[in-house]
Amino acid sequence: MSERIDLEARYCAQNYHPLPVVLTRAEGASVWDENGKKYLDMMSAYSAVSHGHGHDRLVELVREQVGRLNIVSRAFYTDKLGPFLEKACTLTGQDMALPMNTGAEAVETAIKAARKWAYTVKGVASDNAEIIACRGNFHGRTTTVVAMSDEPQYKEGFGPFPPGFRLVDYGDIGALEAAITGNTAAFLVEPIQGEGGIVVPPAGYLKAAAELCRERNVLFIADEIQTGLGRTGRMLACEHEDVHPDGLILGKALGGGILPVSMFLARREVMNVFRPGDHGSTFGGNPLAAAVGLEALTILVDDELPQRSATMGDYLMDQLRAIDSPLISEIRGRGLFIGVEIDPALCSARQVCEMLMQRGLLSKETHETVVRLAPPLIISQDEIDWAVTQIREVLAEIDETRLAS
């Protein structure tokens, strides 16, 4: 075992199960380990590195901004926050935004906004507001957010949990309609469930859900922390069904692969429920984060990364579907957000990822059954071809060993 792995294992809480590789530098779609071995990054830090590692424009901007102004808190105005929020709202069609740091913080912000909107605008009785979420969801790991989860491990040993959440089956519009009551404040949904295994809902589901919410005076809030900002081949995954959410949660790629940046965006009626002192963050919207976020959004447009994700994603999907292997149960996704489901009766997704790592391809399993493929949006066709070759050969090797045993 590497000394660095041993050191981390000794002093870091064991809340992750990393692959046994120690990374020391990165560039573009590639990373290198402590021994100088090169790997193709097919994870993008769960979509946070959509721009690629060390994008020249972002690195140059960070160097300049760090020498000017970084943290002063929201107790004062700065020259960077306004332009950043304007760009984010313009690109997404939202009226206002509230900047935070992590995705979980942005989800918490959305929950607070939805509840207060229910009390002050919709007229729900105090402390009776409900938020509907979907089974199989992943919105973060705070105690409030995991109250919405149906994953036992996320909850075990962490209760009691706050009330006010109801779960329905993902993709079932009838179940959503039946769950809505006069106390329903919002429906919070991922356009594609990422941690759930890159699960794509039935065609028309998001549009039908948005229309139902509008008819019943319920906020439709899209969690696009992973799916947003070009990942699925559109700026927002909701755009695949021409859905304009009442509230929108962004994170991950918003920080350009440099630092954590997130926000909750919504129409003015929703955001106007906040008053000074209602909600805040010492670091949220700091000048460095705002400068990076603005440049990250600008690069997405300038370099046409959503369009590139659509083109490269279609190509990757076609190449993967051409692989003839009994180990593959299903291949699903949109853009460069793809899940390869492995038949658990034949092998585990973890085994596939470990063998791919040995060949120089980094990915990560989801729920032991899905190999996640979400590379930087700047990945080249040659890099995709190489990756598919490694995947094909690893699956063939596992199948050959299985049949011989």
C-alpha positions in Angstrom: 0.0 0.0 0.0 1.2 3.5 -0.8 2.4 5.5 2.2 0.0 8.3 1.2 -2.9 5.9 1.1 -1.9 4.5 4.5 -1.6 8.1 5.9 -5.0 9.1 4.7 -6.6 5.9 6.0 -5.0 6.5 9.4 -6.2 10.1 9.8 -9.3 10.5 7.6 -12.7 9.3 8.5 -13.6 6.3 6.4 -16.6 7.9 4.7 -15.4 7.0 1.2 -14.2 3.9 -0.5 -11.6 5.2 -3.0 -9.9 3.3 -5.7 -6.3 2.6 -4.6 -4.6 5.3 -6.7 -2.9 8.5 -5.5 -3.3 11.4 -7.9 -0.8 14.2 -7.9 -1.5 16.3 -11.0 -3.9 16.8 -13.9 -4.4 18.4 -17.3 -7.4 18.4 -19.6 -9.0 14.9 -19.4 -5.9 13.3 -17.9 -4.6 12.8 -14.4 -1.3 11.3 -13.2 -0.5 9.3 -10.1 2.4 9.6 -7.7 4.5 7.2 -9.9 3.9 9.3 -13.0 1.4 6.9 -14.6 -1.2 8.6 -16.8 -4.9 8.0 -16.5 -8.0 9.1 -18.5 -10.4 10.7 -16.1 -13.9 9.3 -16.9 -15.4 10.7 -13.7 -14.8 14.4 -13.7 -15.2 14.6 -10.0 -18.9 13.7 -10.3 -19.3 16.3 -13.1 -17.4 19.1 -11.3 -14.6 19.1 -13.8 -16.7 19.5 -17.0 -14.2 22.1 -18.3 -11.3 19.8 -18.0 -8.5 19.9 -15.4 -6.6 23.2 -15.2 -8.4 25.1 -18.0 -6.0 27.9 -19.0 -8.5 30.7 -18.7 -9.6 29.6 -15.3 -6.1 29.1 -13.9 -5.1 32.5 -15.2 -8.2 34.2 -13.7 -7.6 32.5 -10.3 -4.0 33.7 -10.2 -5.2 37.3 -10.9 -8.2 37.3 -8.5 -6.3 35.7 -5.6 -3.9 38.6 -5.7 -6.8 41.1 -5.6 -9.7 40.1 -3.4 -10.9 36.8 -2.1 -13.1 36.7 1.1 -14.9 39.7 2.6 -18.3 38.0 3.4 -21.7 39.2 2.2 -21.6 42.0 4.8 -20.3 44.1 1.9 -20.9 44.4 -1.8 -18.1 43.3 -4.2 -17.4 43.9 -7.9 -17.7 40.2 -8.8 -21.0 38.9 -7.5 -23.5 41.0 -9.5 -22.0 40.1 -12.9 -21.8 36.4 -11.9 -25.4 36.2 -10.8 -26.6 38.2 -13.9 -24.8 35.7 -16.2 -26.3 32.7 -14.3 -29.8 34.0 -14.4 -29.6 35.1 -18.1 -28.3 31.7 -19.2 -30.9 29.7 -17.2 -33.9 32.1 -17.6 -34.3 32.6 -13.9 -35.0 36.0 -12.2 -32.8 35.8 -9.1 -30.1 33.6 -7.5 -28.8 33.0 -4.0 -25.1 31.9 -4.0 -23.8 29.2 -1.8 -20.8 26.8 -1.8 -21.7 23.1 -2.0 -24.5 21.4 -3.7 -26.0 20.2 -0.4 -26.1 23.9 0.8 -27.9 24.9 -2.4 -30.5 22.1 -1.8 -31.0 23.3 1.8 -31.5 26.8 0.4 -34.2 25.5 -2.1 -36.0 23.7 0.8 -36.1 26.8 2.9 -37.3 28.9 0.0 -40.0 26.4 -0.9 -41.3 26.2 2.6 -41.4 30.0 3.2 -43.0 30.5 -0.2 -45.7 28.0 0.8 -46.4 29.9 4.0 -46.2 33.5 2.8 -47.5 33.1 -0.8 -49.5 29.9 -1.1 -51.1 30.2 2.3 -50.1 26.8 3.8 -50.6 26.7 7.6 -47.4 27.2 9.6 -45.2 24.1 9.9 -47.4 22.0 7.6 -45.5 22.5 4.3 -44.5 19.3 2.5 -41.9 18.7 -0.2 -42.2 15.7 -2.6 -39.1 13.9 -3.8 -38.5 10.7 -5.7 -37.3 7.3 -4.6 -33.7 6.7 -5.7 -32.9 10.4 -5.4 -29.6 11.9 -4.2 -29.7 15.5 -3.2 -26.9 15.5 -0.6 -26.1 14.1 2.8 -27.1 16.7 5.4 -29.5 15.4 8.0 -32.4 17.4 6.4 -31.6 16.3 2.9 -31.2 12.6 3.8 -34.7 12.8 5.3 -35.8 12.7 1.6 -33.7 9.6 0.8 -34.8 6.0 0.7 -31.2 4.7 0.8 -30.9 2.9 4.2 -27.1 3.6 4.6 -27.6 7.4 4.2 -30.0 7.3 7.2 -28.7 4.5 9.5 -27.5 6.0 12.8 -28.2 9.6 11.9 -31.8 10.1 13.0 -34.1 11.6 14.1 -34.9 13.3 10.8 -37.1 16.3 10.2 -40.6 15.7 8.9 -42.2 17.3 5.9 -41.1 15.1 3.0 -43.0 12.6 0.9 -41.5 10.1 -1.6 -43.0 8.9 -4.9 -41.7 6.6 -7.6 -39.4 8.3 -10.1 -41.0 8.5 -13.5 -44.5 7.8 -12.3 -46.7 10.9 -13.0 -49.7 9.2 -11.5 -47.9 8.7 -8.2 -46.9 12.4 -8.1 -50.4 13.5 -8.8 -51.8 11.4 -6.0 -49.2 12.7 -3.5 -49.9 16.4 -4.0 -52.1 18.0 -1.4 -53.0 21.5 -0.3 -49.9 21.5 1.8 -47.5 20.6 -1.0 -44.9 23.3 -1.4 -42.7 21.8 -4.1 -41.7 18.8 -6.1 -37.9 18.4 -6.0 -36.5 16.2 -8.8 -33.3 15.3 -10.7 -33.9 15.4 -14.5 -31.6 12.3 -14.5 -30.8 10.5 -11.3 -27.1 10.4 -11.0 -26.2 8.6 -7.8 -29.3 6.4 -8.4 -27.4 4.9 -11.4 -27.8 7.4 -14.3 -31.5 6.7 -14.4 -33.3 8.5 -17.2 -37.1 9.0 -16.7 -39.7 8.1 -19.3 -40.0 10.6 -22.2 -42.4 13.3 -21.3 -42.2 12.8 -17.5 -40.5 16.1 -16.6 -42.9 18.1 -18.8 -46.0 16.4 -17.4 -44.7 16.9 -13.9 -44.0 20.6 -14.5 -47.5 21.1 -16.0 -49.1 19.2 -13.1 -47.2 21.4 -10.5 -48.3 24.5 -12.3 -51.9 23.4 -12.3 -51.8 22.6 -8.5 -49.8 25.7 -7.5 -46.7 23.6 -6.5 -43.1 24.7 -7.2 -41.3 22.5 -9.7 -37.6 22.6 -8.5 -34.9 20.9 -10.6 -31.8 19.7 -9.0 -29.3 20.1 -11.8 -26.2 20.0 -9.7 -24.8 17.1 -11.7 -26.9 17.2 -14.9 -26.7 21.0 -15.5 -24.2 23.2 -17.3 -23.8 21.1 -20.4 -23.4 17.6 -18.9 -26.3 16.0 -20.8 -25.9 17.9 -24.1 -28.0 20.9 -23.2 -27.2 23.8 -20.9 -29.8 22.3 -18.6 -31.1 18.8 -18.7 -34.7 20.2 -18.3 -34.3 21.7 -21.8 -34.6 18.2 -23.4 -38.3 18.5 -22.6 -38.6 22.3 -22.9 -39.2 22.5 -19.1 -38.6 25.8 -17.3 -38.5 25.1 -13.6 -39.7 27.5 -10.9 -36.5 26.8 -9.0 -33.1 25.5 -10.1 -30.2 24.2 -8.2 -26.7 24.4 -9.7 -23.3 23.3 -8.4 -20.4 21.0 -9.4 -19.3 22.4 -12.8 -20.2 25.9 -11.7 -16.8 26.1 -9.9 -14.9 25.2 -13.1 -13.2 22.3 -11.4 -11.3 24.8 -9.2 -13.4 25.3 -6.0 -16.9 24.7 -4.7 -19.5 27.1 -6.0 -23.3 26.5 -6.0 -26.5 28.5 -6.1 -30.3 28.3 -5.9 -32.0 30.2 -8.7 -35.8 30.9 -8.9 -38.4 33.3 -10.2 -38.7 36.5 -8.3 -41.9 35.5 -6.4 -40.0 32.6 -4.8 -36.7 34.4 -4.1 -38.5 37.5 -2.6 -39.5 35.5 0.5 -35.9 36.0 1.8 -35.2 38.9 4.1 -31.9 40.0 5.6 -31.0 37.4 8.3 -33.1 34.6 6.9 -30.3 32.7 5.3 -26.6 33.2 4.6 -23.1 31.8 4.2 -19.7 33.4 5.1 -18.1 32.0 1.9 -21.1 31.9 -0.4 -20.7 34.4 -3.3 -17.2 35.4 -2.3 -15.3 37.3 -5.0 -13.0 34.4 -5.9 -15.9 32.0 -6.3 -17.9 34.6 -8.2 -15.1 35.3 -10.6 -14.5 31.6 -11.2 -18.2 31.0 -11.6 -18.6 33.8 -14.2 -15.6 32.6 -16.2 -16.8 29.0 -16.0 -20.2 30.0 -17.4 -18.6 32.1 -20.1 -16.3 29.3 -21.2 -19.3 26.9 -21.5 -20.8 29.3 -24.0 -17.6 30.3 -25.8 -16.4 26.8 -26.3 -19.8 25.4 -27.0 -19.4 22.7 -24.4 -23.1 21.6 -24.2 -23.0 21.0 -28.0 -19.7 19.1 -27.6 -21.3 17.0 -24.9 -24.2 16.1 -27.1 -21.9 15.1 -30.0 -19.3 13.2 -28.0 -22.0 11.7 -25.8 -23.9 10.2 -28.8 -20.6 8.9 -30.2 -19.7 7.3 -26.8 -23.1 5.8 -26.4 -23.0 4.2 -29.9 -19.5 2.7 -29.3 -20.6 1.3 -25.9 -23.7 -0.2 -27.4 -21.6 -2.0 -30.0 -19.9 -3.9 -27.2 -21.1 -7.5 -27.2 -20.9 -8.6 -23.6 -23.2 -10.7 -21.4 -22.0 -8.7 -18.4 -23.8 -5.5 -19.6 -27.4 -5.3 -18.6 -28.2 -1.9 -19.9 -26.5 1.3 -21.2 -28.3 4.5 -20.5 -27.8 8.3 -20.2 -27.7 11.5 -22.1 -24.7 13.5 -23.4 -21.6 12.7 -21.5 -23.6 11.3 -18.5 -23.7 7.6 -19.1 -24.2 4.5 -16.9 -23.1 1.0 -17.9 -25.2 -1.4 -15.8 -23.4 -4.6 -14.9 -25.2 -7.8 -14.2 -24.5 -8.4 -10.5 -24.9 -12.2 -10.9 -21.8 -12.2 -13.2 -19.5 -9.6 -11.6 -19.5 -6.3 -9.6 -19.1 -2.8 -11.1 -16.3 -2.3 -8.5 -14.3 -5.1 -10.1 -14.7 -3.5 -13.5 -13.6 -0.2 -12.2 -10.5 -1.7 -10.5 -9.5 -3.5 -13.7 -10.0 -0.3 -15.7 -7.8 1.6 -13.3 -5.0 -0.9 -13.9 -5.3 -0.1 -17.6 -5.2 3.7 -17.0 -8.9 4.5 -17.0 -10.5 6.0 -13.9 -14.2 5.6 -13.2 -16.3 4.7 -10.2 -19.0 2.3 -9.4 -22.5 3.4 -8.3 -24.4 1.0 -6.0 -22.0 -1.9 -7.0 -24.0 -2.3 -10.3 -23.3 0.7 -12.5 -20.0 2.0 -14.0 -20.4 5.7 -14.3 -18.9 7.4 -17.4 -18.9 11.2 -17.2 -15.6 12.5 -18.5 -14.7 16.2 -19.0 -16.7 17.7 -21.8 -13.5 18.5 -23.6 -12.7 14.8 -24.1 -11.6 14.0 -27.7 -12.9 11.2 -30.0 -9.5 9.5 -29.8 -9.7 9.4 -26.0 -13.2 8.0 -26.2 -12.1 5.3 -28.7 -9.2 4.3 -26.3 -11.6 4.2 -23.3 -14.1 2.0 -25.1 -11.3 -0.4 -26.1 -10.3 -0.7 -22.4 -13.9 -1.3 -21.4 -14.4 -3.9 -24.1 -11.2 -5.8 -23.2 -11.8 -5.7 -19.4 -15.4 -7.1 -19.9 -14.0 -9.8 -22.2 -11.3 -10.7 -19.7 -13.8 -11.0 -16.8 -16.2 -13.1 -18.9 -13.4 -15.4 -20.0 -12.2 -15.9 -16.4 -15.8 -16.5 -15.3 -16.4 -19.2 -18.0 -13.1 -20.9 -17.2 -13.8 -21.2 -13.5 
